[in-house]
Amino acid sequence: METKPATYASAGVDIDAANRATEKIKELARDTFNARTLSEIGSFGGMFDGAFPGMRQPVLVASADGVGTKLKIAFATGIHNSIGRDLVNHCVNDILVQGARPLFFLDYIATGRLAPEVVAEIVEGIANGCRENSSALLGGETAEMPGFYADGEYDVAGFIVGVVDRERVIDGHAITPSDIVLGLPSVGLHTNGYSLARKLFFEDAGHKPDTYLEDLGETIGAALLKPHLSYLRALEGLLDSGTIKGLAHITGGGLLENIPRILPEGTSVHIKRGSWPVLPIFELMQRMGQIEDAEIYRTFNMGIGMVVICAQTDVAQITSQVRERGFNCLEIGRVREGARNVVIE
């Protein structure tokens, strides 16, 4: 029997499709470049100007993350141009809590069969997020891995590098009892708790992503695709002011497990229930799953995406500046003596 010569394409990897995707990625990435960007997409490594003459002791801050099973909502709805923005914003917030401003971002996209148009949509979201956060999309990787991912599915990860002057690092060491806890609202689940949310809505209740629910005022898919907000614009003008003692990005683990990460020994945080509007989607899920308070508060952000801890005398200044930038800022609790834990009262 005559056999054809084996090719990479016969094994499921389409190099031509990868090249088409790369060309689109180059176009999108260039729109995020700035004067510090020293290389083009396609180089083996991205180059970035590392001189920081305005800082006495520049410290690089790096982080990596993904968007979890929120990807399943993108697959189900066919909406792929928002996931990338979620990814960037999540990573920006993770270095923001130490006072760092983003410099550049790298992405990793892996799929079973590379569809250039889908990859372009994902990178479009990443590029939008980078522009909004004044970060260069410096490079990344697109991997086609036949047999590893189900048809139509993919995974994404993001890697960010930012900088902060050593004397401006925010690490929570100055937090003391009597300090005030402020909350900046979220607009939805952001990128956490989706495994439980999908179970409640799709497995237990039998809904579809296009099911409209009166309690939400929109479809389930739209509610679950609400963006993960970046709080850089809200807080950037305060990073060098010395007024912020601690910042906590409320992601997996919720208020209960993220705030203690910045608390010094001998302190605890008491959060006042009802001091902010809990979003309808969280109340609905709690009813649907008869979820206990301790479980829901450590799974979801419950309507607070970022926590700021400051002295009582700085509350007015921080609240005013945050609101001037179009974000709300609410007093949700205070610091007391304790064992580095959070109490919801």
C-alpha positions as CSV (number, residue, x, y, z in Angstrom):
1,M,0.0,0.0,0.0
2,E,1.3,3.4,-1.0
3,T,1.7,5.8,1.9
4,K,2.1,9.6,1.8
5,P,5.1,11.2,3.4
6,A,4.4,12.3,7.0
7,T,4.1,16.0,7.6
8,Y,3.5,18.1,10.7
9,A,0.0,18.9,9.3
10,S,-0.8,15.2,9.1
11,A,-0.2,15.0,12.8
12,G,-2.6,17.9,13.4
13,V,-0.3,20.9,13.5
14,D,-0.9,23.6,10.9
15,I,2.2,25.8,10.6
16,D,0.5,28.0,8.0
17,A,-2.4,28.7,10.4
18,A,0.1,29.6,13.1
19,N,1.9,32.0,10.7
20,R,-1.4,33.7,9.9
21,A,-2.2,34.1,13.6
22,T,1.3,35.4,14.3
23,E,0.9,38.2,11.7
24,K,-2.4,39.3,13.4
25,I,-0.7,39.2,16.8
26,K,2.1,41.4,15.6
27,E,-0.4,44.0,14.4
28,L,-2.3,44.0,17.7
29,A,0.9,44.0,19.9
30,R,2.4,46.9,18.0
31,D,-0.4,49.1,19.2
32,T,0.7,48.5,22.8
33,F,4.4,49.3,22.3
34,N,6.0,52.4,23.8
35,A,9.4,54.1,23.8
36,R,10.8,51.5,26.1
37,T,9.9,48.6,23.8
38,L,13.1,47.5,22.0
39,S,12.1,44.5,20.0
40,E,9.4,43.3,17.6
41,I,7.0,40.4,18.2
42,G,8.7,37.4,16.6
43,S,12.1,37.7,18.2
44,F,13.2,34.9,20.5
45,G,13.0,37.2,23.4
46,G,11.3,40.5,24.1
47,M,13.5,43.4,25.0
48,F,12.5,46.3,27.2
49,D,14.5,49.3,28.4
50,G,15.4,48.7,32.0
51,A,16.7,52.1,33.0
52,F,14.6,53.9,35.7
53,P,16.4,57.2,36.3
54,G,13.4,58.6,38.3
55,M,13.7,55.9,41.0
56,R,16.4,55.6,43.7
57,Q,16.0,51.8,44.0
58,P,13.8,50.3,41.4
59,V,12.3,46.9,42.3
60,L,10.8,44.6,39.7
61,V,7.6,42.9,40.6
62,A,6.4,39.9,38.6
63,S,3.3,37.7,38.6
64,A,1.6,35.0,36.6
65,D,-2.0,33.9,36.5
66,G,-4.8,32.6,34.4
67,V,-8.6,33.0,34.2
68,G,-9.6,29.6,35.4
69,T,-12.8,28.0,34.2
70,K,-14.2,31.3,33.1
71,L,-12.8,30.0,29.8
72,K,-15.7,27.5,29.7
73,I,-18.2,30.5,29.5
74,A,-16.2,31.9,26.5
75,F,-16.3,28.4,24.8
76,A,-20.1,28.1,25.4
77,T,-20.9,31.7,24.2
78,G,-18.4,31.9,21.4
79,I,-17.2,35.3,22.9
80,H,-13.4,35.2,23.0
81,N,-12.4,38.9,22.9
82,S,-12.9,39.7,26.6
83,I,-11.0,36.8,28.2
84,G,-7.7,38.4,27.4
85,R,-8.6,41.7,29.1
86,D,-9.6,39.7,32.2
87,L,-6.2,38.1,32.1
88,V,-4.3,41.3,31.9
89,N,-6.4,43.1,34.6
90,H,-6.0,40.2,37.0
91,C,-2.2,40.3,36.6
92,V,-2.1,44.1,36.9
93,N,-4.0,44.0,40.2
94,D,-1.7,41.3,41.6
95,I,1.4,43.5,41.3
96,L,-0.5,46.7,42.1
97,V,-1.1,45.6,45.6
98,Q,2.7,46.0,46.2
99,G,2.6,49.5,44.7
100,A,4.0,48.4,41.3
101,R,3.0,49.9,37.9
102,P,3.0,47.5,35.0
103,L,5.8,47.6,32.4
104,F,5.2,44.7,30.1
105,F,3.1,41.6,29.6
106,L,3.6,38.2,28.1
107,D,0.9,35.7,27.1
108,Y,0.6,31.9,26.6
109,I,-2.2,30.5,24.5
110,A,-2.5,26.7,24.0
111,T,-5.1,24.9,21.9
112,G,-5.7,21.6,20.2
113,R,-6.3,22.9,16.7
114,L,-5.2,26.5,16.0
115,A,-8.0,28.7,14.7
116,P,-6.4,32.0,13.7
117,E,-9.6,34.0,14.0
118,V,-10.1,32.8,17.6
119,V,-6.5,33.4,18.6
120,A,-6.8,36.9,17.1
121,E,-9.9,37.6,19.3
122,I,-8.1,36.4,22.4
123,V,-5.1,38.6,21.6
124,E,-7.4,41.5,20.8
125,G,-8.6,41.4,24.4
126,I,-5.1,41.1,25.7
127,A,-3.9,44.1,23.7
128,N,-6.9,46.1,24.8
129,G,-6.1,45.3,28.4
130,C,-2.4,46.2,27.9
131,R,-3.3,49.6,26.3
132,E,-5.7,50.4,29.1
133,N,-3.0,49.7,31.7
134,S,-0.1,51.4,29.9
135,S,1.6,48.0,29.5
136,A,3.5,46.7,26.4
137,L,2.5,43.3,25.1
138,L,6.1,42.3,24.7
139,G,5.8,38.7,23.5
140,G,4.3,35.3,24.2
141,E,3.7,31.8,22.9
142,T,0.9,30.2,20.8
143,A,1.1,26.4,21.1
144,E,-0.9,24.0,18.9
145,M,-1.2,20.6,20.7
146,P,-3.4,18.1,18.9
147,G,-5.1,15.6,21.2
148,F,-4.3,17.6,24.3
149,Y,-7.3,19.9,24.3
150,A,-10.9,19.3,23.2
151,D,-12.1,20.8,19.9
152,G,-12.8,24.5,20.3
153,E,-11.1,24.7,23.7
154,Y,-7.9,26.5,24.7
155,D,-6.1,27.7,27.8
156,V,-4.5,31.1,28.4
157,A,-2.0,32.4,31.0
158,G,-0.4,35.8,31.5
159,F,2.9,36.9,32.9
160,I,3.4,40.5,34.0
161,V,6.4,42.6,35.1
162,G,6.1,45.9,36.9
163,V,8.3,48.3,38.9
164,V,8.1,50.2,42.2
165,D,10.7,52.2,44.0
166,R,11.8,50.3,47.1
167,E,10.9,53.1,49.4
168,R,7.3,53.1,47.9
169,V,6.7,49.3,48.3
170,I,3.3,48.6,49.9
171,D,3.5,45.5,52.1
172,G,1.1,46.1,55.0
173,H,3.9,46.3,57.7
174,A,2.5,49.7,58.9
175,I,-1.0,48.4,59.5
176,T,-2.2,48.9,63.1
177,P,-5.4,48.5,65.1
178,S,-7.9,51.3,64.4
179,D,-6.9,51.6,60.7
180,I,-9.8,51.7,58.3
181,V,-10.7,49.1,55.6
182,L,-12.0,50.5,52.3
183,G,-13.5,48.5,49.5
184,L,-13.6,49.1,45.8
185,P,-16.5,47.3,44.2
186,S,-16.3,44.5,41.6
187,V,-18.8,44.1,38.7
188,G,-19.1,40.4,39.0
189,L,-17.2,37.2,39.7
190,H,-14.1,38.6,38.0
191,T,-12.1,35.4,37.5
192,N,-12.8,33.3,40.5
193,G,-15.4,30.8,41.6
194,Y,-16.5,29.7,38.2
195,S,-16.4,26.0,38.9
196,L,-19.0,26.4,41.5
197,A,-21.0,29.0,39.5
198,R,-21.1,26.6,36.5
199,K,-22.3,23.8,38.7
200,L,-25.1,25.8,40.2
201,F,-26.4,27.4,37.0
202,F,-25.7,24.7,34.4
203,E,-25.5,21.3,36.2
204,D,-27.9,21.8,39.1
205,A,-30.5,24.2,37.6
206,G,-30.1,23.0,34.0
207,H,-29.9,26.6,32.6
208,K,-28.0,27.5,29.4
209,P,-25.7,30.5,28.9
210,D,-28.4,32.3,27.0
211,T,-31.0,31.8,29.7
212,Y,-32.4,35.2,30.8
213,L,-33.0,35.4,34.6
214,E,-35.0,38.2,36.1
215,D,-32.9,38.2,39.3
216,L,-29.9,39.1,37.1
217,G,-31.6,41.4,34.6
218,E,-29.6,39.7,31.8
219,T,-28.6,36.3,30.5
220,I,-26.4,34.0,32.6
221,G,-23.7,34.1,30.0
222,A,-23.6,37.9,30.1
223,A,-23.5,38.0,33.9
224,L,-20.6,35.4,34.0
225,L,-18.6,37.3,31.3
226,K,-18.6,40.6,33.2
227,P,-15.0,41.9,33.1
228,H,-12.4,41.6,35.8
229,L,-11.7,45.2,36.6
230,S,-8.3,46.7,36.8
231,Y,-7.9,49.1,39.8
232,L,-4.7,50.7,38.5
233,R,-6.4,53.9,37.2
234,A,-8.4,54.2,40.5
235,L,-5.3,54.0,42.7
236,E,-2.3,55.1,40.6
237,G,-2.5,58.7,41.9
238,L,-2.2,57.4,45.5
239,L,0.7,54.9,45.1
240,D,3.3,57.5,45.9
241,S,1.4,59.4,48.5
242,G,2.2,57.2,51.5
243,T,-1.5,57.1,52.5
244,I,-2.1,53.5,51.5
245,K,-0.8,51.0,54.2
246,G,-2.0,47.9,52.5
247,L,-3.8,46.6,49.4
248,A,-5.5,43.2,48.9
249,H,-6.7,41.9,45.5
250,I,-9.8,39.9,46.3
251,T,-9.5,36.8,44.1
252,G,-9.7,33.1,45.0
253,G,-10.2,32.8,48.7
254,G,-12.4,35.9,48.9
255,L,-12.2,38.5,51.6
256,L,-11.5,35.8,54.2
257,E,-8.3,34.5,52.8
258,N,-6.8,37.4,50.8
259,I,-6.8,40.2,53.4
260,P,-4.8,38.2,56.0
261,R,-1.9,37.9,53.4
262,I,-1.1,41.6,54.1
263,L,-1.8,41.7,57.9
264,P,1.0,42.1,60.4
265,E,1.1,39.8,63.5
266,G,-1.3,40.8,66.2
267,T,-3.9,42.4,63.9
268,S,-7.2,41.2,62.4
269,V,-9.9,42.8,60.2
270,H,-13.5,43.1,61.0
271,I,-15.8,43.5,58.0
272,K,-19.2,45.1,58.5
273,R,-21.9,43.1,56.7
274,G,-24.2,45.3,54.6
275,S,-21.6,48.1,54.2
276,W,-21.5,47.6,50.5
277,P,-24.1,46.3,47.9
278,V,-23.6,42.6,47.4
279,L,-24.2,41.9,43.7
280,P,-27.5,40.0,42.8
281,I,-25.5,37.1,41.3
282,F,-23.9,36.3,44.6
283,E,-27.2,36.4,46.5
284,L,-28.9,34.2,43.8
285,M,-26.1,31.6,43.9
286,Q,-26.2,31.5,47.7
287,R,-30.0,30.8,47.6
288,M,-29.7,28.3,44.8
289,G,-26.9,26.3,46.5
290,Q,-28.0,26.9,50.1
291,I,-24.3,28.0,50.5
292,E,-23.2,28.8,54.1
293,D,-21.7,32.3,54.6
294,A,-18.2,31.1,55.4
295,E,-18.1,29.1,52.2
296,I,-19.5,31.8,49.9
297,Y,-17.2,34.5,51.4
298,R,-14.1,32.5,50.7
299,T,-15.2,31.4,47.2
300,F,-16.4,34.7,45.7
301,N,-15.4,38.4,46.0
302,M,-19.0,39.2,47.0
303,G,-18.9,42.5,45.3
304,I,-15.5,43.8,46.5
305,G,-12.6,43.6,44.1
306,M,-9.9,45.5,45.9
307,V,-9.4,46.3,49.6
308,V,-7.4,49.4,50.8
309,I,-6.2,49.7,54.4
310,C,-5.3,53.2,55.6
311,A,-5.3,55.5,58.7
312,Q,-8.5,57.1,59.7
313,T,-7.0,60.5,58.8
314,D,-6.4,59.5,55.2
315,V,-9.9,58.0,54.4
316,A,-11.3,61.3,53.0
317,Q,-8.3,61.9,50.7
318,I,-8.3,58.3,49.3
319,T,-12.1,58.1,48.9
320,S,-12.2,61.5,47.1
321,Q,-9.3,60.7,44.7
322,V,-10.7,57.2,43.9
323,R,-14.2,58.7,43.2
324,E,-12.7,61.4,41.0
325,R,-11.4,58.7,38.8
326,G,-14.8,57.1,38.3
327,F,-14.6,54.3,40.9
328,N,-16.7,54.0,44.1
329,C,-14.9,53.6,47.4
330,L,-16.7,52.4,50.5
331,E,-15.8,52.0,54.2
332,I,-16.4,48.3,54.9
333,G,-14.5,47.6,58.1
334,R,-11.6,48.3,60.4
335,V,-8.5,46.8,61.8
336,R,-8.4,45.4,65.4
337,E,-6.1,43.4,67.5
338,G,-6.2,39.7,66.6
339,A,-4.6,36.7,65.0
340,R,-4.3,37.7,61.3
341,N,-7.8,36.7,60.4
342,V,-11.0,38.3,59.0
343,V,-14.3,38.4,60.8
344,I,-17.5,39.2,58.9
345,E,-19.9,40.9,61.4
